[in-house]
Amino acid sequence: MAFSAASTPIRATLFPGDGIGPEIAESVKTIFRAAEVPIEWEEHYVGDQVDPRTQSFLTWESLESVRRNKVGLKGPMATPIGKGHRSLNLTLRKELNLYANVRPCYSLPDYKTRYDDVNLITIRENTEGEYSGLEHQVVRGVVESLKIITCQASL
């Protein structure tokens, strides 16, 4: 895709994340500037308290930003340990219906591996099964995880 100086900027939501996330986010912004990609970043940060509207550390406003912009980039996010909230990744998957996790796997030129000419793409359903987040402690030390699979999410 070619861009010109007159191109309408793409508006994208950016979650820098934590750990190495902010450093990665800055690198991405530097690369986009160098490539002269007309993009306006709308940065949102994970809060330090659970938003009761999302039951997560992601705020409703940050989720609305992704919905409105239809483009988002997120750095690594660690979910704080504790009860009473959903993981950050699960919140994003559920709220934004991010049902497909596409994982490419291919051989790199001039890099010797056990198998040659690997070219494989795995698509994993991302919102149900083990990723549904439906777990509870039955008795102390025993956790039960429900695996939900529906026709709608499997098609």
N, C-alpha and C positions, 0 to 999 in steps of 0.2 A: 504494500500500500504506500503510495507516495503522498507526502504532506507538503503543503506550501505555507508560506508565512500567513496567508490569508485563510488557512483552514480553520474551521470552527473548532475550538478546543473541546477535547473529550473531557467530560467531568467524571472522575473516578473517586471512589471511597478508598481510603488507605487506613488500614489498621497496622501500625508499626509493630505491635506486639511487645514482647518483652524478651529478656535474655539478649541474644544476638539480633533480634528482630529489628530494633531501631537502626542498627548499623546496616542491615540488609536493605531496609526501606530507603535509607539515604543513598545507598549505592544504586538502587533502582532509579531513584529520581535523577541522579547524576547521569546515568546511562540514557534515560529518556531525554534529558536536556541536550546531551551530546548528539543524539540522533534527531534532535529538533522535532520530537513528537509533541504536537500541540495538546497538552494535557494539563488539566487543573486538578490538583489533589485536594480532596476534602478529607482531612485527617480526623480520625476518631480514636479515642483511647479507651481501653478497658478500665472500668471504674474500680474503686476499692471497696464498694459495697454492692450488694445484690440489688438489682432493680426489680421491684415486685411485679412490674408489668411483664418482664421477660423471665423472671426467676433465674437470672444469670447476672454475671458481672458486665455483660454487654447491655448498653442502654437501648431503650426503644428508639431514641433519636438516631443512634448509630445504625441500627437495622433499617430504619426508614431511609437513611442516606443511601445505603446499598440498593434498596428497592427503587428509589427515585433515579439514581444514576445508572443502574443496571450494569455497572462495572465495579468490581472491587478487587483489592489486593490485600492479603493479610500476611503479616509476618508470624513467626512462631508465637503461640500463646499457651502459657501454662495455666491450667485451671487450679485456683487455690484449693487446698485440701479442706474439707469440711462438709457439713450437711446443709440441706435446704436450698441448693442451687444446682442448675444443670451445668455440664461442662461447656466451655466456650465454643468448642468445635461442634458439639451436638446442638447447641443453640443456633449456630449459623446454619447447619444442615437442615434442621427442622423448620426454622422461621423462613428461610429462603428457598426451601424445597430443593436443596442441592443433593439430588438423589444419585448422581453418577460420579464415581471416583475413577478417573481414567489413569491407568498406570502403564506407560510405555516401557518396554524392555528391549534393548537392541545392542548388538555388538558394536564396539568402538573400533575404528580402523587402527591397525597396527598394535592392538592390545590383545595379547594371547590369553585366551580363556579355554575352559574345558570344551565349550561348544562354539562352533563358528557360525557366522551368518544368522544370528538370532534376531528376529524381528517379530515381536509379540506385543500385543496390547491387551491388557486385562481391564475389564470394566466391572467394577464392584458396586452393587447397590449400597447406598450410603446412609439410608435413614431407618432401615428396619434390621431385623435379625439381631446380631450382637451389638449393633450400633444404635438400637432404639433407646438405650439408657433406662430400661425398665428393670430396676433391681431393688431388692430390699433384703434386710437381714431377718431371716426366719427365727433363728435363735443366735445367741452370742457365738460368733465364730463361723456361722453358716450363712452364706449369702446366696439368694436365689436370683437368677437372671432369666427373664422371660424373653423368648425369641419369637417375635411377631413377624409374620410374612403374609402380605396381602397380594391379591392378583393385581391390584392397581399399581403397586410399587414394583412389581416383578415384570411388567410388560414393557 
